[in-house]
Amino acid sequence: MTDTEELEGLAIFVHGTLFGLHALSLFYNLARGNYKDATIHALAAGYDLCSGVKHYNYKNELARGIPNGT
């Protein structure tokens, strides 16, 4: 495993953790009726989910030997 693949794995972990925390905050704020903050957490969770998937796909491309993620 190369250094780049290890960094991609770390990025997947970080984005996954942030997604989970934002999801918890989303439900907490919905339960409390704080819809503005719930919306912000929903958007942030969506960003982290999409970013994590991009890192996951790029890591798989590196493992298969596809240069530059193309």
C-alpha positions in Angstrom: 0.0 0.0 0.0 1.4 3.4 -1.0 1.4 6.5 1.1 -1.3 8.0 -1.1 -3.5 5.0 -0.5 -3.0 5.3 3.2 -3.9 9.0 3.1 -7.0 8.2 1.1 -8.0 5.7 3.8 -7.5 8.3 6.5 -9.6 10.7 4.5 -12.4 8.1 4.2 -12.3 7.6 8.0 -12.4 11.3 8.8 -15.3 12.0 6.4 -17.2 9.0 7.7 -16.7 10.1 11.3 -17.8 13.7 10.5 -20.8 12.3 8.6 -21.9 10.3 11.6 -21.5 13.3 14.0 -23.4 15.6 11.7 -26.2 13.0 11.4 -26.5 12.7 15.1 -26.6 16.5 15.4 -29.3 16.6 12.6 -31.6 14.3 14.5 -30.9 16.0 17.8 -31.8 19.4 16.4 -34.9 18.0 14.7 -36.1 16.6 18.0 -35.5 20.0 19.7 -37.3 21.9 16.9 -34.2 23.7 15.8 -34.7 23.4 12.1 -32.1 26.0 11.0 -29.3 24.1 12.6 -30.7 20.8 11.5 -30.6 22.0 7.9 -27.0 23.1 8.2 -26.0 19.7 9.7 -27.9 17.9 6.9 -25.9 19.9 4.3 -22.6 19.2 6.1 -23.5 15.5 6.4 -24.2 15.4 2.6 -20.9 17.0 1.9 -19.0 14.6 4.0 -20.8 11.6 2.5 -20.0 12.7 -1.0 -16.4 13.5 -0.2 -16.0 10.1 1.5 -17.3 8.3 -1.6 -14.9 10.3 -3.8 -12.0 9.3 -1.6 -13.1 5.7 -1.6 -13.4 5.6 -5.4 -10.0 7.2 -5.9 -8.4 4.8 -3.5 -9.9 1.9 -5.5 -8.6 3.4 -8.7 -5.1 3.7 -7.2 -5.2 0.1 -6.0 -6.1 -1.0 -9.6 -3.3 1.1 -11.0 -5.4 3.6 -12.9 -3.2 6.7 -13.2 -4.3 10.1 -11.9 -7.8 8.8 -11.1 -8.9 8.8 -14.7 
